[in-house]
Amino acid sequence: MKIILTNIPNYSVSDENCENLYYRAIDNKADAVLIGPSSMKTGERFKGRGVKTAVSISYPSGTAFPDLKAQEILDCEKLSGVADMYFVTAAAGYYMSGHEDNLREEMRLCVEAAKKPVYFITEAAEMTDECLEKMCRIACEEHVKGIVTSTAFMPYDIKRAGAADVSRLKAYGADQLETVAFGPFCAGEDVEEIQKAGADMMILNESCEIGNV
């Protein structure tokens, strides 16, 4: 299971915060870091250091206009070539209210814009089996690389995705999608449980005590 470190839920986005995130990832032998677009220039200093860079496309996360997210990816690519992959926050609530076509267009446009692996972040614990299965099917058809279980933003009053949601995503992805776990994981037991559930990748908050990942 691959490990990604991030500081995004902590709103730690200064250049110094970004540098420290990369150094911690290198020290802990993590596979990648997840940063926001504003940190891409800082991330360029660490290219070739053994840690990949994932860039989060979070805003406007709830928009009903998929082309805005695709445009943000194009802007990121124009600004810097540091991104190895993109993590896009899906308009999950809009999708769950019946707008399946919007999700499909969102995925298609973002994949076309990136020309790199694109992962979509949802809130799996809030979704019925039917809704989550359909999202995974659309993602496969639109060549999305993987689905992330949650945004892991603690202020949100939502159910927290856990190992059971990882197992659901793994089943619905049918070996075509990578399953990525993201949540308030802070102990070795959490990592072990998520790994047993079948996660291909796990995003950890850099503030947690992870030891050697």
HELIX and SHEET records of a PDB file:
HELIX    1   1 ILE A    8  ASN A   10  5                                   3    
HELIX    2   2 ASP A   15  ASP A   27  1                                  13    
HELIX    3   3 PRO A   37  SER A   39  5                                   3    
HELIX    4   4 MET A   40  GLY A   43  1                                   4    
HELIX    5   5 GLU A   44  PHE A   46  5                                   3    
HELIX    6   6 PRO A   66  LEU A   79  1                                  14    
HELIX    7   7 ALA A   92  MET A   96  1                                   5    
HELIX    8   8 GLU A  100  ALA A  114  1                                  15    
HELIX    9   9 ALA A  124  GLU A  126  5                                   3    
HELIX   10  10 ASP A  129  GLU A  141  1                                  13    
HELIX   11  11 ALA A  163  GLY A  173  1                                  11    
HELIX   12  12 GLY A  188  LYS A  196  1                                   9    
SHEET    1   A 9 LYS A   2  THR A   6  0                                        
SHEET    2   A 9 ALA A  32  ILE A  35  1                                        
SHEET    3   A 9 LYS A  52  ILE A  57  1                                        
SHEET    4   A 9 MET A  85  THR A  89  1                                        
SHEET    5   A 9 VAL A 118  ILE A 121  1                                        
SHEET    6   A 9 GLY A 146  VAL A 148  1                                        
SHEET    7   A 9 GLU A 178  PHE A 182  1                                        
SHEET    8   A 9 MET A 201  ASN A 205  1                                        
SHEET    9   A 9 LYS A   2  THR A   6  1                                        
END                                                                             
